[in-house]
């Protein structure tokens, strides 16, 4: 089946190791959490950038 879809045996073994004990619903939830985590990291990085910009503007005013 792996060859049919162009996936290496190593990849299949890695997936089994990572997801082997999970049910389909668990895998779906894990993917949702990973996406949410990525979104939150992006928001945090943007917020940190905004804070740094405000600090820089504040320093230049005085």
Buried (B, 14 or more C-beta within 10 A) or exposed (E): EEEEEEEEEEEBEEEEEEEEEEEEEEEEEEEEEEEEEEEEEEEEEEEEEEEEEEEEEEEEEE
